[in-house]
Amino acid sequence: MFDFLEGYDLLGAFWVTVQLTLLSAAGSLVWGTLLAAMRVGPVPLMRGFGTVYVNVVRNIPLTVIILFASLGLSQTLNINLGAQPFDTINFRLAVLGLVAYTSAFVCEAIRSGINTVPVGQAEAARALGLSFTQVLTLVVLPQAFRSVVGPLTNVLIALTKNTTVAAAIGVAEAALLMKKMIENEAELLLISAVFAFGFVCLTLPTGLILGWVGKKVAVKR
């Protein structure tokens, strides 16, 4: 029944998907946190940059961002992120595009968590002589992260599915292999079912585990 899978590296394709997800998630968390800090910061220029970045990037299709990373950065500006092989260059550019896009949603999730922290806590910290950076990193963000595990889980699940867009620039992840198999084999429904099951296996445990973690670490108000 599943003879059509012979000769295809199904696990390898999904492993590339996992790598794209993990690397992009780490980068998005860092950049998204910095953007959130800019948006709630006291410097007008940084607040403006964060606001413009989030509102612009969220409204650009991910496919456009990924294609710009490949055609604009690599082929036009010769920015290859220190890589030489074609596959490695496109993989890194796909991670860059996913980080640029996903961090806008991470920023808004974290900002919503920051808004749940009582203002009195920040004012008390400032009264003790702490700087804005210290208040943010020592008082506000630890509580904000605990309150947004759920929203960040949704962003991570969306990111896992969004990695399929990397197939547009030739990254050998699951969606590219699926396209190749559909072109070569006469088993459209079975191929679709196999890849759908693969993504369910990636996203469903993630949602269940992080949902449980979110309940355990939630801040009691």
C-alpha positions as CSV (number, residue, x, y, z in Angstrom):
1,M,0.0,0.0,0.0
2,F,2.8,2.4,0.8
3,D,5.3,1.1,-1.8
4,F,5.3,4.6,-3.4
5,L,7.4,5.8,-0.4
6,E,10.4,3.7,-1.5
7,G,13.3,5.7,-2.8
8,Y,12.2,8.9,-1.0
9,D,13.9,10.3,2.1
10,L,10.7,11.1,4.0
11,L,12.3,11.3,7.5
12,G,15.1,13.5,6.1
13,A,12.6,15.9,4.7
14,F,10.8,16.2,8.0
15,W,14.1,16.6,9.8
16,V,14.8,19.6,7.6
17,T,11.3,20.9,8.6
18,V,12.2,20.4,12.3
19,Q,15.5,22.2,11.9
20,L,13.8,25.1,10.1
21,T,11.2,25.3,12.9
22,L,13.7,25.2,15.8
23,L,16.2,27.7,14.4
24,S,13.5,30.1,13.3
25,A,11.7,29.8,16.6
26,A,14.9,30.6,18.5
27,G,15.7,33.6,16.3
28,S,12.1,34.8,16.4
29,L,12.0,34.7,20.2
30,V,15.1,36.8,20.5
31,W,14.2,39.4,17.8
32,G,10.5,39.4,18.9
33,T,11.5,40.1,22.5
34,L,13.7,43.0,21.4
35,L,10.9,44.4,19.3
36,A,8.5,44.1,22.2
37,A,11.0,46.0,24.4
38,M,11.3,48.7,21.8
39,R,7.5,49.0,21.6
40,V,7.1,49.6,25.4
41,G,10.4,51.5,25.8
42,P,10.8,55.2,26.7
43,V,12.6,56.2,23.4
44,P,10.2,57.5,20.8
45,L,12.5,56.5,17.9
46,M,12.7,52.9,19.0
47,R,8.9,52.8,19.7
48,G,8.3,54.1,16.2
49,F,10.7,51.5,14.6
50,G,9.1,48.6,16.5
51,T,5.5,49.8,15.6
52,V,6.3,50.3,11.9
53,Y,8.2,47.0,11.7
54,V,5.4,44.9,13.2
55,N,2.6,46.5,11.3
56,V,4.4,46.3,8.0
57,V,5.9,42.8,8.2
58,R,2.6,41.3,9.5
59,N,0.9,42.5,6.4
60,I,3.4,41.2,3.9
61,P,2.8,37.6,2.7
62,L,5.5,35.2,3.9
63,T,6.1,34.0,0.4
64,V,7.1,37.5,-0.6
65,I,9.6,37.7,2.3
66,I,11.1,34.3,1.5
67,L,11.5,35.1,-2.2
68,F,13.0,38.5,-1.4
69,A,15.5,36.8,0.9
70,S,16.5,34.5,-2.0
71,L,16.2,36.7,-5.0
72,G,16.9,40.1,-3.4
73,L,19.6,39.3,-0.8
74,S,21.4,36.3,-2.4
75,Q,21.1,36.7,-6.1
76,T,21.0,40.5,-6.3
77,L,23.1,41.7,-3.4
78,N,25.2,38.5,-3.1
79,I,24.5,38.2,0.6
80,N,25.0,34.5,1.3
81,L,25.3,34.5,5.1
82,G,28.7,32.9,5.0
83,A,27.5,29.8,3.1
84,Q,28.7,28.3,-0.2
85,P,26.6,25.4,-1.3
86,F,23.3,26.4,-2.9
87,D,21.2,24.2,-0.5
88,T,22.9,25.7,2.6
89,I,22.5,29.3,1.3
90,N,18.8,28.8,0.7
91,F,18.3,27.1,4.1
92,R,19.9,30.0,5.9
93,L,17.9,32.5,3.9
94,A,14.7,30.6,4.6
95,V,15.5,30.8,8.4
96,L,16.2,34.5,8.0
97,G,12.9,35.1,6.3
98,L,10.9,33.0,8.8
99,V,12.6,34.9,11.7
100,A,11.8,38.3,10.1
101,Y,8.1,37.3,9.7
102,T,7.4,35.3,12.8
103,S,9.1,37.8,15.2
104,A,6.4,40.3,14.5
105,F,3.8,37.9,15.9
106,V,6.1,37.0,18.8
107,C,6.5,40.7,19.6
108,E,2.7,41.2,19.8
109,A,2.3,38.1,22.0
110,I,5.0,39.2,24.4
111,R,3.7,42.8,24.4
112,S,0.3,41.5,25.4
113,G,2.0,39.7,28.3
114,I,3.8,42.8,29.4
115,N,0.4,44.6,29.5
116,T,-0.9,42.0,32.0
117,V,1.9,42.9,34.6
118,P,0.5,45.4,37.1
119,V,1.8,48.9,36.6
120,G,2.5,49.2,40.3
121,Q,5.2,46.6,40.1
122,A,7.2,48.6,37.5
123,E,6.7,51.8,39.4
124,A,7.9,50.1,42.6
125,A,11.0,48.8,40.8
126,R,11.8,52.3,39.4
127,A,11.3,53.7,42.9
128,L,14.1,51.4,44.1
129,G,16.4,52.9,41.5
130,L,16.3,50.2,38.8
131,S,16.8,51.4,35.2
132,F,14.3,50.6,32.5
133,T,16.3,47.7,31.3
134,Q,16.5,46.2,34.8
135,V,12.8,46.7,35.4
136,L,12.0,45.0,32.1
137,T,14.4,42.0,32.4
138,L,14.1,41.4,36.2
139,V,10.5,42.3,36.9
140,V,8.3,42.5,33.8
141,L,9.5,40.0,31.2
142,P,9.7,37.0,33.6
143,Q,6.0,37.5,34.4
144,A,5.1,38.3,30.8
145,F,6.6,35.1,29.5
146,R,4.7,33.0,32.0
147,S,1.4,34.5,30.9
148,V,2.0,34.1,27.1
149,V,3.0,30.5,26.9
150,G,-0.3,29.7,25.2
151,P,-0.1,32.5,22.5
152,L,3.6,31.6,21.8
153,T,2.6,28.0,21.4
154,N,0.1,29.1,18.7
155,V,2.8,31.1,17.0
156,L,5.2,28.1,17.1
157,I,2.6,25.8,15.6
158,A,1.9,28.3,12.8
159,L,5.7,28.6,12.3
160,T,5.9,24.8,11.9
161,K,3.3,24.9,9.1
162,N,4.8,28.1,7.6
163,T,8.1,26.3,6.9
164,T,6.4,24.7,3.9
165,V,6.9,28.1,2.2
166,A,10.6,27.5,2.1
167,A,10.0,25.0,-0.7
168,A,9.5,28.1,-2.9
169,I,13.3,28.7,-2.9
170,G,14.3,25.0,-3.1
171,V,14.8,24.1,0.5
172,A,14.5,20.3,0.7
173,E,11.9,20.2,3.4
174,A,8.6,18.2,3.6
175,A,6.5,20.3,1.2
176,L,9.2,20.2,-1.5
177,L,9.4,16.4,-1.2
178,M,5.6,16.2,-1.3
179,K,5.5,18.2,-4.5
180,K,8.1,15.9,-6.1
181,M,6.2,12.8,-5.0
182,I,2.9,14.0,-6.4
183,E,4.6,14.8,-9.7
184,N,6.2,11.3,-9.9
185,E,3.6,9.0,-8.3
186,A,-0.1,8.4,-9.0
187,E,-1.1,8.3,-5.3
188,L,-2.3,11.9,-4.6
189,L,-4.6,11.0,-1.7
190,L,-2.2,8.7,0.1
191,I,0.8,11.1,-0.4
192,S,-1.3,14.0,1.0
193,A,-2.5,11.8,3.9
194,V,1.1,10.8,4.8
195,F,2.4,14.4,4.9
196,A,-0.7,15.6,6.7
197,F,-0.1,12.9,9.4
198,G,3.6,14.0,9.6
199,F,2.7,17.6,10.4
200,V,0.0,16.5,12.9
201,C,2.8,14.4,14.6
202,L,4.9,17.6,14.8
203,T,2.3,20.1,15.9
204,L,-0.1,18.1,18.1
205,P,2.4,17.0,20.8
206,T,3.8,20.5,20.8
207,G,0.4,22.1,21.5
208,L,-0.4,19.5,24.2
209,I,3.0,19.7,26.0
210,L,3.3,23.5,25.9
211,G,-0.4,23.9,26.8
212,W,0.3,21.8,30.0
213,V,3.5,23.9,30.7
214,G,1.4,27.1,30.3
215,K,-1.0,26.0,32.9
216,K,1.8,25.1,35.3
217,V,3.7,28.3,35.0
218,A,0.7,30.7,34.7
219,V,0.9,33.7,37.0
220,K,-1.8,33.6,39.6
221,R,-3.5,37.1,39.8
